[in-house]
Amino acid sequence: MREKDTYDYVSLGKVDTQEFTECVDAEPGMGLQVTYSNGDDCDFGSYQTVVSLLCDKNEQGTIDTVDEGECWYRMTVRSTYACGHEATASDSDDDNSSGASSGDVVALVILILLFVAIIAYFAIGAFWQKKRHDASSFQEYIIHYEFWSSLPGLIKDGVLFIAHGFKRGDYVSV
């Protein structure tokens, strides 16, 4: 009977620590360096892996070199997919430095306007209630107080109606 082979595995870096920088071994736009850190503990801290992706229009992805140190590994990969392209004016127009898309910006503007409208509704309503109806208590200051106080019950009724398959069983005929 053959004895089972055993291997030791070591984490050489974690994906959530990956950091992209311009590759120092290549011309600008012709390479990228990816660093993975915070791997398993070693004698000098924790393991780290650096992958240099270099542009080579004739390769689909070939590992060129692998170097090993006390607590690090360095690999060089040559690939046509590492070749950048010269930036154009349309690239900078499409690129948003904050990372937000135009849809995100529109949604944010709508939310801000909605929030401002709600605050204005209650502020102007309180002013109106004070001037027109001489409000003196908290409930009197809230415009349309009867509606707002009944809203939780209306929501509950709507949820029950939907939960019971849109049946009228929870209601009494008048």
Secondary structure as GFF3:
##gff-version 3
##sequence-region A 1 174
A	DSSP	three_ten_helix	15	17	.	.	.	ID=ss1
A	DSSP	beta_strand	19	22	.	.	.	ID=ss2
A	DSSP	beta_strand	31	36	.	.	.	ID=ss3
A	DSSP	beta_strand	41	42	.	.	.	ID=ss4
A	DSSP	beta_strand	45	46	.	.	.	ID=ss5
A	DSSP	beta_strand	48	55	.	.	.	ID=ss6
A	DSSP	beta_strand	62	68	.	.	.	ID=ss7
A	DSSP	beta_strand	72	79	.	.	.	ID=ss8
A	DSSP	three_ten_helix	80	82	.	.	.	ID=ss9
A	DSSP	alpha_helix	89	94	.	.	.	ID=ss10
A	DSSP	alpha_helix	102	133	.	.	.	ID=ss11
A	DSSP	alpha_helix	138	141	.	.	.	ID=ss12
A	DSSP	alpha_helix	145	163	.	.	.	ID=ss13
A	DSSP	three_ten_helix	168	170	.	.	.	ID=ss14
###
